[in-house]
Amino acid sequence: MTQPIAITMGDAAGIGPEITLKLLADPTLAHRPIVIGDADHLRLTARRLGLGLDVVTLATPSDATGAAGRVEVIAAGEPLGDVVLGEISAACGAAAFAYIRAAITLANAGAISAIVTAPIHKEALSAAGIPYPGHTEMLADFGGAGDTAMMLANDQLRVVLVTIHCALREAIDQISREAELSAIRLAHAAARSFGIAAPRVAVAGLNPHAGEGGLFGREEIEIIAPAIAEARGEGIDVTGPWAGDTVFMQARQGRFDVVVAQYHDQGLIPVKYLGIEEGVNITLGLPFVRTSPDHGTAFDIAAQGIADAGSMRVALNQALRLVDARTSSQETA
């Protein structure tokens, strides 16, 4: 891997800077990512945590040395100045957005090999006038991708969402044959990137009991099942629609390799219930790798210095595996 992985600092008022620094403080870290963010804030945070890290600013990612004890930063956004930890701030929201835009630009230019994003706060983004509810939507718009989807994965479950950050009523309206087919295709491709040669994809129904033959809704009959049939015609091993209250259990038991869920909470609750510290958010369909810890900004503990960097480590390790898989695939193509 010639280009470094970049971590975006996330919302400075949350735990993103803390877990990033705690990760980089590990002298045994095999790959030392650079950070895109505010060097002064990282320096103050390292001092507050007593980590003894040397925070330096780089002109370009190619200047990174990867040396232990250093935090190598690409500056982006306006200087933050004083940050009140644990409080929503328009300045922090605007800065977090700037870090993501800078990372996408570098990834599209091939200057970094992957992006690992620290958590952002949706209300801070809104306060700054940023019209995006989350990373996935930003990456879809600026990442040079076609169809994209959110995957949540841990060692026991892989889940891809048809709809993401919207009201439940809107999610139902957004479910279409095209959206289903896109999610199925991306789920199949993602499972193959995990080294599964012939992925078994399951699709969860929208309604209780997957509609019970139309008694509880007709989306399964009119939208979801036809999309599954079309995907099977393309050679994808996909089945369903399965009842949402049992399909994740079956996947965990090994019957399926990946589940396509219809809306945010349907898919994320099973993964997060198994342990937030082990879950990774992966954006599918991008021309570069992006992963993220499966937790938020944790404003309630942001000033306490007790945040666990375990999920950030898992996200970095997953990014490394995906980068290696893409490199191997390109070399054999």
Salt bridges, closest charged atoms under 4 A:
GLU18 OE2 - LYS22 NZ 2.66
ASP26 OD2 - ARG313 NH1 3.04
ASP40 OD1 - ARG43 NH1 2.80
GLU72 OE2 - ARG70 NH2 2.94
GLU137 OE2 - HIS165 ND1 3.01
GLU212 OE1 - HIS209 ND1 2.75
GLU222 OE2 - ARG218 NE 2.77
GLU230 OE1 - ARG177 NH2 3.21
GLU234 OE2 - ARG185 NH2 2.48
ASP257 OD1 - ARG200 NH2 3.03
ASP265 OD1 - HIS264 ND1 2.77
ASP294 OD1 - LYS272 NZ 3.67
